[in-house]
Amino acid sequence: MKRKGDHPIKILFSFAGEAKGKMTLSVILAVIGELFGMAPFFAVAILANQVYAGTATVKVAAIASGAAVICVCIRAFFTLRSSLRSHGISFTILKNIRCAIADKMRRVPMGVMLETPSGNFKTLLVDNVGRLEDIIAHMIPEFPSNLAAPLANIILVYILDWRMGLAALITVPLSVVFIIGMLRGHSEKMAVHLQAGNEMNTALVEYVGGIQVIKAFGRNGESFGRFSKSVNYFFNSTMAWWKQCWFWMAGFKAVLPSTILGTLPIGALLYLNDRIELPIFLVCIIIPIGFISGFMRLGFGIEQLSYLAANLNPILDFLAIPGQQRPKTSPSLKERAYTFKNVNFSYDNENKVLHDISFSTKPGSFTALVGPSGSGKSTIAKLMAGYWDATSGNIEFGGYNLKDIPFDLSQQPPLQVVVCCWPS
């Protein structure tokens, strides 16, 4: 059983099924592709060194440019292969999650299905599951690659000159301020945003599904008002979240890639004091410009982890609902009659709806449940239909406990039960 306490990635891949173990190759392909993607920056560095040494020629420039183009094509090939593979794994996992939800729908008490708005299930099956696609197909395989290429280039810059290596990372601590600003209230605002989206989806499905009844009884204004209210709630929650992030996000995107803020003044100071050669100075300016983009994608990937947990939790909550267990084969039923023996029932395991109910029906007759609204008549009827299991006591049909009879009794003659309500 998947538990909410487990790591979200572990939970995701517990649904991998036939795709289990296939993500490793996708990660390797993505890492190789990202390493080849750094080639153009090396080509520029080599050309700069040739120009400084006075040995640059058209042939050298053509070879460096051609090598860069070839490496970019190789990067595209490996990235494409990685993406195709990871998307295949992603769709397999999403398929298995949706199948698990559909199977759970078969086994949960029918009361859960009837009393849960249909829009909630649409949100669960389509939206919550759908939002996991990019995380599986992109974030997971690209996370190591976005880390590997920058680390390789940082090591190279440090080997060339450790002082320039430190200077190349000067924007990282500066960006922390903007990251802290973005994360302020992030979890709460994201939770409200997702909840508002789910409520809007639920309201939409119910509005469209009930439009015939709404028009027939002239309830257009009231029903549309509820839908409009949910749309406005989603809009306001989204804007509140994004407005809080826009400034900090803009600052983060502006500051982090600007490695030249550190490499140019420090490199110039070292060069003017004859403590670094010009080619190394130029190389240590150019290469960091390329590896910071990987760090940025890495940061956005980390942010996606919060979406992962937020969308997985509703799925796990539904899958954790205890299912009703029924045998596949039916026993040889006796008289088609119900017997309630000291039955108690509670919808929430706290507040009892039925208290020590005992009665029997007779075959070939009508059985009437009469009482005021809220007295438990409909609940008894739902228990007889197997929509819920009794909290305690026994419900028998044809001489057997209802839990020992399969759900499919379509070949059995129907029992006639009348539910009546007297005025309060």
LUMSE-969514 format. One line per field, with one value per residue (C-alpha): residue number from 1; residue in one letter; z, y, x. Coordinates in pm, 1 decimal, padded with zeros to 6 digits. Layout:
<padrens>
k: [NUM	...] .
r: [A	...] .
Z: [Z	...] .
Y: [Y	...] .
X: [X	...] .
</padrens>
This chain:
<padrens>
k: [1	2	3	4	5	6	7	8	9	10	11	12	13	14	15	16	17	18	19	20	21	22	23	24	25	26	27	28	29	30	31	32	33	34	35	36	37	38	39	40	41	42	43	44	45	46	47	48	49	50	51	52	53	54	55	56	57	58	59	60	61	62	63	64	65	66	67	68	69	70	71	72	73	74	75	76	77	78	79	80	81	82	83	84	85	86	87	88	89	90	91	92	93	94	95	96	97	98	99	100	101	102	103	104	105	106	107	108	109	110	111	112	113	114	115	116	117	118	119	120	121	122	123	124	125	126	127	128	129	130	131	132	133	134	135	136	137	138	139	140	141	142	143	144	145	146	147	148	149	150	151	152	153	154	155	156	157	158	159	160	161	162	163	164	165	166	167	168	169	170	171	172	173	174	175	176	177	178	179	180	181	182	183	184	185	186	187	188	189	190	191	192	193	194	195	196	197	198	199	200	201	202	203	204	205	206	207	208	209	210	211	212	213	214	215	216	217	218	219	220	221	222	223	224	225	226	227	228	229	230	231	232	233	234	235	236	237	238	239	240	241	242	243	244	245	246	247	248	249	250	251	252	253	254	255	256	257	258	259	260	261	262	263	264	265	266	267	268	269	270	271	272	273	274	275	276	277	278	279	280	281	282	283	284	285	286	287	288	289	290	291	292	293	294	295	296	297	298	299	300	301	302	303	304	305	306	307	308	309	310	311	312	313	314	315	316	317	318	319	320	321	322	323	324	325	326	327	328	329	330	331	332	333	334	335	336	337	338	339	340	341	342	343	344	345	346	347	348	349	350	351	352	353	354	355	356	357	358	359	360	361	362	363	364	365	366	367	368	369	370	371	372	373	374	375	376	377	378	379	380	381	382	383	384	385	386	387	388	389	390	391	392	393	394	395	396	397	398	399	400	401	402	403	404	405	406	407	408	409	410	411	412	413	414	415	416	417	418	419	420	421	422	423	424] .
r: [M	K	R	K	G	D	H	P	I	K	I	L	F	S	F	A	G	E	A	K	G	K	M	T	L	S	V	I	L	A	V	I	G	E	L	F	G	M	A	P	F	F	A	V	A	I	L	A	N	Q	V	Y	A	G	T	A	T	V	K	V	A	A	I	A	S	G	A	A	V	I	C	V	C	I	R	A	F	F	T	L	R	S	S	L	R	S	H	G	I	S	F	T	I	L	K	N	I	R	C	A	I	A	D	K	M	R	R	V	P	M	G	V	M	L	E	T	P	S	G	N	F	K	T	L	L	V	D	N	V	G	R	L	E	D	I	I	A	H	M	I	P	E	F	P	S	N	L	A	A	P	L	A	N	I	I	L	V	Y	I	L	D	W	R	M	G	L	A	A	L	I	T	V	P	L	S	V	V	F	I	I	G	M	L	R	G	H	S	E	K	M	A	V	H	L	Q	A	G	N	E	M	N	T	A	L	V	E	Y	V	G	G	I	Q	V	I	K	A	F	G	R	N	G	E	S	F	G	R	F	S	K	S	V	N	Y	F	F	N	S	T	M	A	W	W	K	Q	C	W	F	W	M	A	G	F	K	A	V	L	P	S	T	I	L	G	T	L	P	I	G	A	L	L	Y	L	N	D	R	I	E	L	P	I	F	L	V	C	I	I	I	P	I	G	F	I	S	G	F	M	R	L	G	F	G	I	E	Q	L	S	Y	L	A	A	N	L	N	P	I	L	D	F	L	A	I	P	G	Q	Q	R	P	K	T	S	P	S	L	K	E	R	A	Y	T	F	K	N	V	N	F	S	Y	D	N	E	N	K	V	L	H	D	I	S	F	S	T	K	P	G	S	F	T	A	L	V	G	P	S	G	S	G	K	S	T	I	A	K	L	M	A	G	Y	W	D	A	T	S	G	N	I	E	F	G	G	Y	N	L	K	D	I	P	F	D	L	S	Q	Q	P	P	L	Q	V	V	V	C	C	W	P	S] .
Z: [00000.0	-00094.2	00212.5	00221.3	00449.3	00171.6	-00058.6	-00348.1	-00610.8	-00449.4	-00450.1	-00816.5	-00928.1	-00724.3	-01011.3	-01279.8	-01344.7	-01675.7	-01699.0	-01371.8	-01397.6	-01740.5	-01620.0	-01557.1	-01928.5	-01981.5	-01711.3	-01867.0	-02211.8	-02068.2	-01888.6	-02203.9	-02407.3	-02156.0	-02154.6	-02533.8	-02504.0	-02342.2	-02659.8	-02813.9	-02507.1	-02534.0	-02905.2	-02826.3	-02559.0	-02800.2	-03067.2	-02813.9	-02719.5	-03086.4	-03149.4	-02848.3	-02959.7	-03314.6	-03463.4	-03551.5	-03911.5	-04112.7	-04102.6	-03722.5	-03689.1	-03931.3	-03742.4	-03403.9	-03538.0	-03711.2	-03397.8	-03199.4	-03449.7	-03446.3	-03065.8	-03059.5	-03298.5	-03079.8	-02777.6	-02958.1	-03046.2	-02691.4	-02543.1	-02786.5	-02706.1	-02334.6	-02369.0	-02576.5	-02322.4	-02018.1	-02175.1	-02240.6	-01875.2	-01769.1	-01964.9	-01827.1	-01469.5	-01531.2	-01690.8	-01391.1	-01145.2	-01330.9	-01346.3	-00971.3	-00909.9	-01139.1	-00966.5	-00628.7	-00748.4	-00802.2	-00449.5	-00232.3	-00078.7	-00339.0	-00095.7	-00146.0	-00520.6	-00488.5	-00222.6	-00381.9	-00650.6	-00994.5	-01048.8	-00770.5	-00962.0	-01280.9	-01091.5	-00943.8	-01266.4	-01512.0	-01331.0	-01033.5	-01238.0	-01545.9	-01351.0	-01272.5	-01638.9	-01664.6	-01333.1	-01449.5	-01811.9	-01754.6	-01395.0	-01297.5	-01599.7	-01636.8	-01269.5	-01281.2	-01621.1	-01504.7	-01215.7	-01403.5	-01676.5	-01444.1	-01200.2	-01479.6	-01598.5	-01247.3	-01192.4	-01519.7	-01422.6	-01079.5	-01245.1	-01468.3	-01180.7	-00846.8	-00792.6	-01113.4	-01006.3	-00690.5	-00886.7	-01124.6	-00832.2	-00677.3	-00810.9	-00631.6	-00279.0	-00423.0	-00569.4	-00233.2	-00129.0	-00422.2	-00360.3	00000.2	-00123.7	-00368.1	-00103.4	00147.5	00194.8	-00111.4	00032.3	00168.3	-00149.3	-00370.7	-00158.5	-00191.6	-00567.5	-00616.5	-00395.2	-00588.6	-00917.4	-00788.7	-00668.4	-01005.0	-01188.5	-00959.3	-01007.7	-01385.8	-01412.7	-01190.9	-01377.7	-01720.3	-01599.9	-01440.0	-01702.6	-01811.7	-01459.6	-01399.1	-01704.8	-01634.5	-01286.7	-01370.9	-01145.8	-01397.8	-01187.9	-00866.7	-01030.0	-01254.1	-00952.0	-00770.1	-01076.4	-01126.2	-00760.3	-00793.2	-01107.3	-00929.8	-00631.4	-00861.2	-01035.8	-00711.6	-00551.3	-00862.6	-00888.5	-00517.0	-00554.4	-00875.4	-00770.1	-00463.0	-00682.8	-00986.7	-00843.7	-00678.5	-00984.2	-01210.6	-00973.2	-00956.8	-01336.7	-01376.3	-01109.8	-01120.8	-01490.0	-01462.6	-01373.0	-01539.2	-01229.4	-01054.1	-01326.0	-01514.8	-01230.2	-01047.5	-01369.1	-01485.9	-01150.9	-01169.7	-01530.6	-01463.8	-01182.9	-01410.2	-01199.3	-01479.4	-01852.7	-02094.6	-02257.5	-01917.6	-01821.2	-02133.0	-02092.0	-01727.4	-01836.2	-02118.6	-01965.4	-01651.9	-01875.1	-02003.6	-01682.1	-01485.6	-01707.9	-01581.4	-01224.3	-01306.7	-01452.5	-01144.8	-00922.1	-01115.4	-01094.0	-00715.5	-00712.9	-00903.9	-00613.2	-00412.7	-00694.5	-00687.7	-00323.8	-00354.1	-00644.4	-00513.0	-00171.6	-00298.3	-00504.0	-00204.4	00015.0	-00224.0	-00265.9	00114.6	00152.6	00278.1	00003.5	00036.1	00007.4	-00164.1	-00295.4	-00668.4	-00645.1	-00484.0	-00220.2	-00266.8	-00133.6	00051.7	00077.1	-00076.5	00249.4	00460.1	00827.6	01029.0	01355.6	01600.7	01317.4	01398.9	01138.2	01122.6	00813.2	00989.1	01253.5	01520.3	01496.4	01478.7	01233.4	01315.4	01666.3	01726.1	01435.8	01410.9	01175.4	00903.7	00568.2	00418.3	00061.3	-00176.5	00033.8	00059.5	00341.9	00436.7	00627.0	00776.6	00979.2	00985.2	00775.4	00910.0	01101.0	00893.5	00635.2	00333.5	00522.5	00583.5	00213.0	00118.5	00356.2	00201.1	-00144.9	-00021.6	-00071.4	00274.6	00521.7	00868.9	01140.1	01366.1	01368.5	01079.5	00766.5	00607.6	00274.5	00183.1	00504.3	00434.4	00560.2	00296.2	00300.1	00178.0	-00129.6	-00450.4	-00568.4	-00897.1	-00815.1	-01137.4	-01188.9	-00852.6	-00827.8	-00686.4	-00333.6	-00309.6	-00038.4	00011.3	00196.7	00343.3	00536.4	00754.5	00800.3	01085.3] .
Y: [00000.0	00343.0	00566.2	00945.1	00931.5	00780.5	01005.0	01128.4	00998.9	00654.1	00660.7	00761.5	00476.5	00225.6	00265.5	00208.3	-00151.0	-00267.0	00051.3	-00017.8	00036.0	00201.8	00559.6	00503.1	00498.4	00813.1	00990.6	00875.8	00996.1	01334.0	01375.4	01291.3	01534.0	01815.0	01765.4	01792.5	02106.3	02291.0	02253.1	02596.0	02773.6	02575.0	02656.4	03029.1	02992.2	02812.6	03079.1	03354.0	03185.1	03152.3	03519.0	03621.7	03400.9	03536.9	03190.7	03223.6	03141.1	03085.4	02710.6	02710.0	02910.5	02675.6	02365.3	02509.9	02619.9	02287.9	02095.1	02312.0	02247.9	01873.0	01867.7	02061.6	01804.6	01520.6	01694.2	01720.9	01348.6	01232.8	01475.5	01355.6	00989.7	01067.3	01263.8	00993.8	00730.4	00937.2	01031.3	00664.7	00589.6	00889.5	00777.1	00423.6	00553.0	00784.4	00495.6	00272.8	00544.9	00602.4	00226.0	00203.6	00482.5	00318.4	-00017.0	00151.7	00304.8	-00048.5	-00152.4	00149.4	00164.6	00282.2	00554.0	00715.9	00730.2	00864.3	01125.2	01261.2	01527.4	01394.7	01698.5	01571.2	01251.7	01447.8	01654.7	01343.9	01141.6	01422.5	01717.0	01571.2	01281.5	01496.9	01742.9	01460.8	01417.9	01697.5	01597.3	01239.2	01315.8	01620.8	01696.2	01347.3	01270.6	01630.7	01688.6	01490.7	01635.5	01991.8	01918.8	01722.2	01974.9	02277.7	02076.7	01961.0	02317.1	02455.7	02199.8	02308.2	02676.6	02592.6	02396.3	02693.0	02943.2	02882.1	03255.9	03284.7	02977.0	03154.4	03469.9	03270.8	03163.4	03507.7	03542.6	03224.6	03374.7	03696.1	03493.8	03335.4	03660.6	03632.4	03261.2	03334.4	03600.9	03356.3	03086.9	03319.3	03173.1	02952.1	02631.0	02800.3	02998.8	02696.8	02486.0	02753.6	02778.4	02401.4	02385.6	02672.4	02493.8	02174.0	02358.5	02532.1	02199.2	02046.1	02340.3	02327.0	01955.4	01988.2	02297.4	02134.7	01798.2	01954.9	02220.3	02043.5	02044.6	02398.3	02529.9	02324.9	02472.9	02820.4	02802.6	02958.8	03257.6	03066.3	02781.3	03008.9	03227.1	02934.8	02850.7	03216.2	03241.1	02941.4	03089.5	03420.5	03236.6	03054.4	03378.9	03566.1	03287.2	03250.0	03622.5	03646.5	03369.7	03498.9	03863.4	03762.4	03573.1	03799.3	04049.9	03784.5	03561.0	03847.1	03929.3	03565.4	03529.6	03855.6	03803.4	03431.5	03414.7	03736.5	03561.4	03843.5	04051.4	03854.2	03720.5	04047.6	04278.4	04008.6	03874.9	04226.1	04298.6	03977.5	04044.6	04403.3	04273.8	04004.0	03725.8	03564.1	03523.7	03678.7	03347.9	03198.1	03523.9	03504.4	03134.1	03186.1	03459.9	03262.2	02913.7	03021.6	03192.9	02846.3	02646.9	02884.6	02801.2	02443.0	02569.8	02768.9	02463.8	02274.1	02532.5	02515.2	02135.4	02153.9	02378.0	02110.9	01870.8	02076.4	02029.2	01658.0	01612.3	01843.3	01642.6	01299.4	01344.5	01354.8	01042.8	00860.1	00974.5	00816.4	00496.9	00468.3	00445.1	00093.8	-00113.3	-00353.3	-00715.7	-00952.9	-01310.0	-01378.7	-01668.5	-01655.5	-01905.6	-02094.7	-01838.9	-01942.5	-01722.0	-01377.2	-01189.1	-00950.0	-00984.9	-00702.3	-00818.3	-00545.6	-00325.4	-00003.2	00234.9	00555.1	00742.6	00891.1	00624.1	00877.0	00981.6	00685.8	00709.6	00371.6	00227.9	-00144.6	-00199.8	-00544.6	-00655.3	-00908.9	-00887.2	-01154.8	-01285.9	-01193.7	-00897.6	-00522.9	-00388.8	-00026.1	00187.3	00473.0	00761.5	01131.9	01287.5	01199.7	00891.8	00656.9	00511.4	00591.6	00470.0	00132.7	00109.8	00186.6	-00081.5	-00331.5	-00243.6	-00289.3	00074.6	00067.6	-00202.0	-00198.2	-00061.0	-00348.1	-00616.2	-00839.7	-00786.6	-01112.3	-01181.8	-01525.8	-01663.7	-01538.6	-01237.9	-00964.4	-00954.7	-01316.7	-01239.1	-01090.0	-00753.0	-00891.4	-01044.8	-00932.5	-01274.1	-01269.9	-01159.3	-00807.3	-00731.8	-00461.1	-00207.6	00116.3	00408.9	00644.8	00969.8	01134.4	01512.1	01646.6] .
X: [00000.0	00132.5	00162.3	00158.6	00461.9	00674.6	00875.9	00656.0	00901.7	00895.9	00516.9	00507.4	00730.7	00533.5	00283.1	00548.9	00442.5	00589.3	00799.6	00979.6	01355.5	01338.5	01392.7	01765.5	01848.4	01641.4	01844.4	02173.9	02068.5	01962.5	02296.9	02494.9	02286.0	02332.8	02711.7	02720.9	02508.0	02798.1	03009.0	02925.0	03062.7	03386.5	03404.9	03378.0	03646.1	03880.9	03828.1	03894.2	04220.6	04320.8	04243.4	04454.1	04743.1	04722.1	04671.4	04302.3	04218.4	03905.4	03975.6	04007.6	03686.4	03506.5	03625.0	03523.0	03184.3	03125.2	03215.1	02974.3	02694.0	02759.9	02758.0	02430.4	02278.1	02409.0	02257.7	01923.6	01938.1	02011.9	01761.1	01494.3	01562.5	01553.5	01230.1	01057.5	01153.9	01056.0	00721.1	00648.9	00724.9	00516.2	00209.7	00248.2	00253.4	-00043.4	-00233.9	-00165.5	-00268.6	-00595.8	-00657.4	-00591.2	-00844.1	-01100.2	-01049.2	-01087.4	-01415.1	-01543.4	-01453.8	-01533.3	-01880.5	-02130.4	-02230.9	-01889.5	-01951.9	-02306.1	-02234.2	-01914.2	-01974.6	-01886.6	-01663.8	-01437.3	-01373.6	-01308.9	-01051.8	-00894.6	-00872.0	-00795.9	-00639.1	-00452.5	-00316.3	-00251.0	-00036.8	00205.7	00303.1	00559.9	00714.3	00772.4	00858.3	01079.9	01172.8	01292.6	01518.0	01636.0	01717.9	02047.6	02139.0	02075.8	02309.3	02578.1	02661.0	02696.2	02909.2	03140.5	03187.5	03234.4	03510.1	03672.9	03664.6	03807.8	04089.3	04170.9	04156.7	03985.9	03936.6	03737.1	03542.3	03433.0	03357.0	03134.0	02916.8	02879.6	02522.9	02409.1	02403.1	02256.9	01971.2	01892.1	01721.4	01481.0	01425.5	01328.7	01089.1	00926.9	00889.7	00724.2	00376.5	00431.2	00282.7	-00029.1	-00097.3	-00037.4	-00275.6	-00546.0	-00481.5	-00516.5	-00825.6	-00985.1	-00911.3	-01067.5	-01378.0	-01412.7	-01388.8	-01649.3	-01885.6	-01839.1	-01916.2	-02224.1	-02346.2	-02312.8	-02447.4	-02753.5	-02828.4	-03149.3	-03291.8	-03164.0	-03350.1	-03661.5	-03700.0	-03574.7	-03268.1	-03027.7	-02931.6	-02868.0	-02673.6	-02469.6	-02399.1	-02237.9	-02029.2	-01932.9	-01833.6	-01601.5	-01441.2	-01380.6	-01235.4	-00992.4	-00899.3	-00840.2	-00637.3	-00423.3	-00356.7	-00277.6	-00019.8	00137.1	00148.4	00341.7	00592.0	00628.9	00876.0	01090.3	01079.4	01189.0	01473.9	01581.9	01582.7	01775.1	02041.2	02129.5	02237.0	02440.1	02765.6	02953.3	02872.5	03145.3	03371.3	03425.2	03543.0	03739.3	03889.5	03980.0	04145.2	04347.6	04448.0	04555.9	04774.8	04923.6	04777.5	04578.5	04634.3	04387.4	04275.2	04191.6	04020.2	03801.1	03726.7	03625.5	03383.9	03221.8	03177.3	02980.7	02724.1	02631.1	02616.9	02393.9	02094.4	02118.1	02103.7	01791.2	01615.9	01729.6	01561.1	01235.4	01251.2	01276.6	00969.4	00777.3	00826.3	00576.2	00321.4	00396.7	00298.6	-00002.7	-00146.4	-00053.0	-00216.2	-00579.5	-00508.1	-00361.3	-00650.0	-00898.9	-00696.0	-00675.9	-01056.4	-01133.8	-01292.3	-01580.2	-01475.4	-01715.0	-01670.5	-01685.5	-01927.9	-02270.4	-02381.8	-02706.1	-02949.8	-03260.7	-03569.5	-03520.4	-03560.1	-03354.5	-03278.9	-03123.5	-02963.8	-02859.9	-02728.7	-02545.0	-02412.4	-02210.2	-02095.0	-01793.1	-01724.3	-01823.3	-02187.7	-02424.0	-02710.5	-02864.7	-02881.9	-02932.3	-03176.8	-03337.4	-03616.7	-03696.0	-03871.7	-04095.5	-04071.6	-04351.4	-04460.0	-04403.2	-04187.6	-04242.3	-03991.5	-04191.8	-04059.5	-03976.5	-03702.4	-03358.0	-03471.6	-03248.8	-03489.9	-03270.8	-02965.0	-03132.5	-03221.6	-02859.0	-02735.0	-02978.1	-02842.4	-02487.2	-02392.6	-02234.0	-02132.2	-02282.2	-02054.5	-02160.4	-02425.8	-02526.8	-02734.4	-02845.4	-03008.3	-03133.3	-02988.4	-02633.7	-02442.1	-02451.4	-02069.2	-02064.8	-02273.9	-02121.7	-02244.1	-02378.2	-02714.3	-02880.7	-03038.4	-03212.4	-03580.3	-03609.4	-03727.3	-03992.4	-03919.1	-04114.8	-03958.1	-04220.8	-04183.8	-04444.6	-04454.2	-04245.3] .
</padrens>
